[in-house]
């Protein structure tokens, strides 16, 4: 079942405003449980985690920044 454009926009906002801060806090907490690694390894871990969080949500974020494909072409944004 594919999500509509409006549903994908709403879910992307929920993910970015709620899910991402929770994920950042969780990653920060989990990494604080271990001894601090070298700065390059720590940077690599944060970069990998920064990419990893978005992989499951690719379908939701795809095309959200574009114009609504379901809207008629006669309408202008803001009407």
Secondary structure, DSSP 8 states (H G I E B T S, - for coil): ----HHHHHHHHHHIIIIIHHHHHHHHHHHHHTS----HHHHHHHHHHHHHHHHHTTHHHHTTTTS--TTS-TT--TT-
